[in-house]
Amino acid sequence: MATFVYERILDLLEAEGIKTLFGIPDPSFFHMFTTAEKRGWRVVAPHHEEAGGFMAEAMWRMTGRPGVVVGNQGPGVANLVPAAICAAKENTPTLFIGGQRRRVAEQRVKRGRIQFIRQSQHFESVMKYVGIIEYPEQTDEVIHEAFRRALTGTPGPVFVEYPMNVIKAQLDLPPALPPEAYRLVHPCASAPAVEAAVALLRNARQPILLIGQGVFAARAHEAIAALARALGCPVIQTSGATSFLKGLEERTFAYGLSPAAVDAVVKSDVVLAIGTELGEPVHHGTGHHWSKGNVDRTWILIESDATAIGVNRPIDVPLVGDLRAVVPQLMAAFKDRPRAPSAELDSWIKQHAAYKAGIVASVPKESAPIHPARSMFEATRAIPQDAVYVRDGGTTSIYSWTYSQSMPSDLLWNQNFGHLGTGLPYAIGAQLAVGPDRRVVLVTSDSAFLFHISELETAVRKNLPVVCIVACDYAWGLEVRGYRAIIGPESPETEAHWGKVRLDKVAEGFGAHGEYVERAEDIGPAVARALASGKAAVVQVPVNARENAALQLPGYDEFKTWYTDFTY
């Protein structure tokens, strides 16, 4: 039976388990959108293609399957570029599909072509693959290559261009191949490497499990939790993995922030690192905390990209493969004969509990103007235990490292690139992924929230009950601090401040629920009402701008150690 190219692309996406499409309608995609909707797909039009890219990224993080976003020829594709750069930095295998004018426009000599640029060149430096469906017969091979590249080694984004001259071309093809028929799916580590890793872990005195955001994007929560229990060791989170494995909350410590984490790192003799690049936030596994105590510790790294082994630090036993396959290989050796718990595990748990209690005791008690630490404390303890927690903002993120009271199994944050404005699109993508029965709560700043505030309408239109808690200092908080540190306390802080916008009223204008809170003790009840509304909601919390820019908290001192060129 003859199939149109746009139908075949949908077939190929369905073979990968994908049935959500983000993008703004355009002649390049009219047929694809209507056909997808008839097939029962979720077709979501954001107000900006960049936001659509972030929504697609959140789908990957919450499902372990790539998200797909489309951009219209010319300006629509141009709007995808920032999201593509971000996806590359966040190691997200988003499929970006760009519409394009008919190929005859490419070779025209006459100038003045409307909505035309050579698009692929703008993606080549950041994409793992750039493909163009020049002829209908290439559809399968180009889409297959896109997924093959996106999901082989370190995940990353890919770009496929879809010229209008192939949209309604017809093909007579067999059913789309399943992924395992055309690419390597979930490769295992070699048996000798697994045996060596098992021997090291079996004989270790103080092993630690270092986990990064990749653990959660792979949806490997249960497998990693089972391995941690079998190893009887503490779980150390990187900054990108501030999520928690069910049942292991008490023995999970944030690297660099928790004294228990620092002590466990210093005393460790074997490190099993999973889902992390071993980048600057963990000092490449060589400096700062790692340079103290047992500096001769042995490293085991599960890594899907063989070329990454040994780049940031020497690795004694590399386990090259997909963590979803490699972790069960390790677990098989410990399932029936788990290790005894580490000798100091109980003391680290008590030390961490004392640290957390001290943080709670240190939260400022004044109610107005609300101290940002108090705002973070009250807001995060109001988040439901099973909610997806989304984080955004500069100073707001830093305060959350220290004062957050939430222990979510899923936390989304743009941790590698630090791209402000991802929060609301991430929340929308996450809510689409988990469905209406699990809540998604965004904790953000006004500076970050204003980037894509128009997507509140998207949430309302799609009946997505995301709750947005917005800490407002009406300024670029980190930049205010920078002005004062670099120029001096009398700095004019040019263009670092803006008017006191009532975001709750803006939310109501979009058809969402709005709350405005000026007292710390009212934050929790306001969040409860927002959740109970069953609607997209904004809880606006003005915070003390002076304290917000001061950043006088332990988390900021640790944050500064991540940068070799941080001067203030």
Secondary structure, DSSP 8 states (H G I E B T S, - for coil): -EEEHHHHHHHHHHHTT--EEE----TTTHHHHHHHHHTT-EEE--SSHHHHHHHHHHHHHHHSS--EEEE-TTHHHHHHHHHHHHHHHTT---EEEEEE--GGGGG--SS--TT----GGGTTTT-SEEEE--SGGGHHHHHHHHHHHHTSSS---EEEEEEGGGTT-EEE------GGGTS--S----HHHHHHHHHHHHH-SSEEEEE-HHHHHTT-HHHHHHHHHHHT--EEE-GGG----TT-GGGEEETTTSHHHHHHHHH-SEEEEES----GGGGGGTSGGGGSS-TT-EEEEEES-GGGTTTSS--SEEEES-HHHHHHHHHHHHSSS-----TTHHHHHHHHHHHHHHHHHHS----SSB-HHHHHHHHHHTS-TT-EEEE--SHHHHHHHHH-----S-EE--TTT--TT-HHHHHHHHHHHH-TTS-EEEEEEHHHHGGGTTHHHHHHHTT---EEEEEE-SB-HHHHHHHHHHT-TT---TT-B-----HHHHHHHHT-EEEE--SGGGHHHHHHHHHHHTS-EEEEEEB-HHHHHH--SHHHHHHHTT-TT---
